[in-house]
Amino acid sequence: MTSVDQAFRIIHRRDFLPEALREQANVDAPISIGFGQTNSQPSTVYQMLQWLGAESGDKILDIGSGSGWTTALLSTIAGPNGQVFAVEKIPELLEFGRDNCNKLDLKNVHFFKSKKTYGLPEYAPFDRILVSAAAQELPNEILSQLKINGKLIIPVKDSILEITKISDTNQKIIEHPGFIFVPLL
């Protein structure tokens, strides 16, 4: 099993930044990747992945895949028996993220252009769902794509919610306040 620490040692942020910004890769701050989107602050990504608790063999949905950095980290954690489904709304970023992951020859990653609904209901249910942009409220359509006992990490307003799905009608929610994200489109 690959831990979050190991994934960060294997997958380098600089490989997921625009060429002109790669020297900033070690800065613990969000970095613009264009189109009003960012490559998130490494310490925040690290914490979100710790809360997500993904494991080898998991089927993971990555909403707002952007540069592909979180997708590649999740791919490494899920391992060869897992799968990562990356969803991005902005076509140029979808291509950028796919190209970045293809350079690393990641075999367990699948990229999709998002549709009118959030996520990929046709591929659900997922063991883990990571959302990398802030919603104004918890989208039930994302929660419905999560397996029972699965976990969803999603920024909502200025907090990150850590949600474990107990049943179709019950969740355990832990709120982690004090975060800022680009809006979920």
MARDO-76872 format. One record per residue (C-alpha): residue number from 0; z, y, x. Coordinates in Angstrom, 3 decimals. Layout:
<rs>
  pos        zz        yy        xx
  NUM         Z         Y         X
...
</rs>
This chain:
<rs>
  pos        zz        yy        xx
    0     0.000     0.000     0.000
    1    -0.927     3.424     1.297
    2     1.709     6.073     0.795
    3     1.101     9.752     0.170
    4     2.144    10.408     3.791
    5    -0.427     7.916     5.082
    6    -3.145     9.347     2.825
    7    -2.495    12.831     4.237
    8    -2.857    11.438     7.764
    9    -6.150     9.719     6.903
   10    -7.796    12.369     4.698
   11    -8.145    15.803     6.324
   12    -8.246    18.934     4.185
   13   -10.710    20.649     6.535
   14   -13.389    18.129     5.522
   15   -13.171    19.470     1.949
   16   -13.444    23.181     2.660
   17   -16.551    25.351     2.967
   18   -17.652    25.421     6.612
   19   -16.677    29.089     7.108
   20   -13.097    28.416     5.959
   21   -12.323    25.215     7.836
   22   -10.201    26.980    10.475
   23    -7.757    27.800     7.635
   24    -7.231    24.133     6.750
   25    -3.687    24.017     8.161
   26    -2.532    27.078     6.209
   27    -0.161    26.075     3.412
   28    -1.914    28.197     0.787
   29    -4.704    27.752    -1.748
   30    -8.181    28.436    -0.335
   31   -11.137    29.567    -2.417
   32   -13.969    27.058    -2.772
   33   -16.035    29.385    -4.941
   34   -16.648    29.692    -8.685
   35   -13.100    30.994    -9.211
   36   -11.611    27.683    -8.028
   37    -9.388    26.747    -5.094
   38    -8.532    23.905    -2.793
   39    -4.830    23.751    -3.676
   40    -1.916    24.453    -1.379
   41    -1.208    21.275     0.651
   42     2.547    21.249    -0.030
   43     1.858    21.451    -3.779
   44    -0.752    18.672    -3.650
   45     1.660    16.534    -1.636
   46     4.453    17.071    -4.180
   47     2.158    16.369    -7.153
   48     1.006    13.103    -5.567
   49     4.634    12.103    -4.911
   50     5.478    12.736    -8.580
   51     2.337    10.877    -9.688
   52     3.499     7.720    -7.921
   53     0.049     6.113    -7.741
   54    -0.116     2.656    -6.191
   55    -2.664     0.288    -4.759
   56    -4.869    -1.126    -7.508
   57    -4.305     1.752    -9.942
   58    -7.031     3.159   -12.164
   59    -6.689     6.934   -11.747
   60    -8.251     9.914   -13.500
   61    -8.583    13.102   -11.408
   62    -9.311    16.068   -13.707
   63   -10.587    19.188   -11.951
   64   -11.695    17.359    -8.813
   65   -13.161    20.498    -7.201
   66   -13.782    19.910    -3.490
   67   -12.956    16.195    -3.788
   68    -9.840    16.458    -1.596
   69    -7.371    15.113    -4.173
   70    -9.972    12.528    -5.189
   71   -10.170    11.252    -1.601
   72    -6.371    11.223    -1.254
   73    -6.078     9.256    -4.499
   74    -8.862     6.900    -3.383
   75    -6.931     6.114    -0.218
   76    -3.716     5.481    -2.157
   77    -5.445     3.322    -4.812
   78    -7.111     1.234    -2.107
   79   -10.065    -1.115    -2.453
   80    -8.679    -2.737    -5.619
   81    -8.151     0.601    -7.376
   82   -10.572     3.090    -8.877
   83   -10.615     6.873    -9.079
   84   -12.577     8.665   -11.780
   85   -13.170    12.294   -10.779
   86   -14.109    14.854   -13.413
   87   -15.350    18.378   -12.690
   88   -16.784    20.994   -15.056
   89   -18.630    23.190   -12.517
   90   -21.867    21.413   -11.453
   91   -21.922    22.940    -7.953
   92   -18.350    21.822    -7.294
   93   -19.065    18.384    -8.730
   94   -21.847    18.030    -6.160
   95   -19.677    19.512    -3.360
   96   -16.814    17.090    -4.114
   97   -19.130    14.085    -4.428
   98   -20.855    14.945    -1.136
   99   -17.502    15.357     0.639
  100   -16.294    11.951    -0.585
  101   -19.638    10.291     0.193
  102   -19.330    11.450     3.822
  103   -16.149     9.362     4.012
  104   -17.919     6.376     2.416
  105   -15.279     5.974    -0.286
  106   -16.322     2.966    -2.383
  107   -13.795     3.246    -5.228
  108   -14.644     6.778    -6.451
  109   -16.810     7.706    -9.443
  110   -17.756    11.331   -10.228
  111   -18.496    12.711   -13.694
  112   -19.455    16.088   -15.123
  113   -16.865    16.965   -17.753
  114   -17.893    17.198   -21.361
  115   -16.430    19.113   -24.281
  116   -13.309    16.931   -24.272
  117   -10.892    16.691   -21.353
  118   -10.956    13.554   -19.254
  119   -13.019    10.419   -19.767
  120   -11.901     8.743   -23.001
  121   -14.706     6.180   -22.686
  122   -13.071     4.822   -19.462
  123    -9.467     5.016   -20.680
  124    -6.764     3.918   -20.445
  125    -5.659     5.049   -16.977
  126    -2.561     4.105   -14.970
  127    -2.277     7.624   -13.569
  128    -3.816    11.003   -14.438
  129    -3.732    14.044   -12.146
  130    -4.793    17.452   -13.465
  131    -5.340    20.193   -10.880
  132    -5.637    23.240   -13.146
  133    -3.230    24.855   -15.605
  134    -3.431    24.260   -19.334
  135    -1.834    26.676   -21.790
  136    -0.301    23.703   -23.600
  137    -0.271    19.950   -23.090
  138    -3.670    18.594   -24.230
  139    -2.991    15.514   -26.386
  140    -6.513    14.257   -25.655
  141    -5.475    13.764   -22.003
  142    -2.166    12.116   -22.886
  143    -3.995     9.686   -25.210
  144    -6.006     8.408   -22.206
  145    -2.851     7.286   -20.389
  146    -1.573     3.692   -20.479
  147     1.917     2.946   -21.764
  148     4.236     3.365   -18.732
  149     1.516     5.421   -17.061
  150     2.137     8.815   -15.541
  151     0.439    12.186   -16.007
  152     0.936    15.170   -13.710
  153    -0.363    18.400   -15.243
  154     0.258    22.103   -14.686
  155     1.113    23.824   -17.970
  156     1.495    27.594   -17.743
  157     3.735    28.159   -14.667
  158     5.214    24.654   -14.445
  159     4.050    21.216   -13.419
  160     4.902    18.588   -16.005
  161     5.652    15.051   -14.860
  162     5.059    12.912   -17.934
  163     5.710     9.187   -18.284
  164     4.223     7.681   -21.440
  165     6.914     5.521   -23.055
  166     4.912     4.668   -26.194
  167     2.017     6.131   -28.171
  168     4.455     8.593   -29.728
  169     7.120     9.057   -27.035
  170     7.082    10.515   -23.525
  171     9.623    11.310   -20.866
  172     8.859    14.820   -19.553
  173    10.281    16.393   -16.413
  174     9.422    20.055   -15.881
  175     8.988    21.467   -12.374
  176     8.801    25.290   -12.756
  177     7.459    27.941   -10.405
  178     3.809    27.028    -9.782
  179     0.558    28.930   -10.225
  180    -2.817    27.234   -10.754
  181    -6.306    28.287   -11.706
  182    -6.857    27.804   -15.459
  183    -8.070    24.503   -16.884
  184   -11.610    25.232   -18.075
</rs>
